[in-house]
Amino acid sequence: FFCVADRVKVYTNQNKTRTFVGLEVSTGHFQLLELVSEVDKVMEEYDLPVFYKDPSFHISMAWCVGDLRGSLEGQCLQELQDIVDRFEDSARILRVQWEQIRCKSGNKFFSFPL
């Protein structure tokens, strides 16, 4: 499956110590939810916390220290979205074809073809 990440969005980590500007996935969200659901089943088997209830799949583009959502949302966010929308190669660059999933657990890496 493929994903398109073309919506500029501002995120913070759980502790609000880092702010991220990312491109949110607009196409392929359902397929990513299916993959997370499979991981959640394994987490539940080991009585571990599952993934976020309402995840926002994205590609992080930049980050800074602190919670700067208030400074970035609004006018700044709209200007960044306008830049993405005007970018001439955006349809090609913002589209990601997924052929495999790679997982890291400790020092081991696993690859699962789709």
Residue pairs with C-beta under 8 A, 6 or more apart in sequence:
1 28
1 31
1 98
1 114
2 27
2 28
2 95
2 96
2 97
2 98
3 25
3 27
3 28
3 29
3 31
3 32
3 57
3 95
3 96
3 98
4 25
4 26
4 27
4 28
4 94
4 95
4 96
5 22
5 23
5 24
5 25
5 26
5 57
5 58
5 59
5 94
5 96
6 23
6 24
6 26
6 84
6 85
6 90
6 94
7 23
7 24
7 26
7 81
8 21
8 22
8 23
8 24
8 77
8 80
8 81
8 84
9 21
9 22
9 23
9 24
9 56
9 58
9 77
10 19
10 20
10 21
10 22
10 68
10 69
10 72
10 73
10 77
11 19
11 20
11 21
11 22
11 56
11 58
11 60
12 18
12 19
12 20
12 67
12 69
13 20
16 66
16 67
17 65
17 66
17 67
18 63
18 64
18 65
18 66
19 63
19 64
19 65
19 66
19 67
19 68
19 69
19 72
20 60
20 61
20 62
20 63
21 60
21 61
21 62
21 63
21 72
21 80
22 58
22 59
22 60
22 61
23 58
23 59
23 61
23 84
23 94
24 56
24 57
24 58
25 32
25 56
25 57
25 58
25 59
28 57
28 96
28 98
29 57
31 98
32 55
32 57
33 55
35 101
36 51
36 55
39 51
40 50
40 51
43 49
43 50
43 51
44 50
59 96
84 90
84 94
87 93
98 114
99 113
99 114
100 111
100 112
100 113
100 114
101 111
101 112
101 114
102 109
102 110
102 111
102 112
103 109
103 110
103 111
103 112
104 110
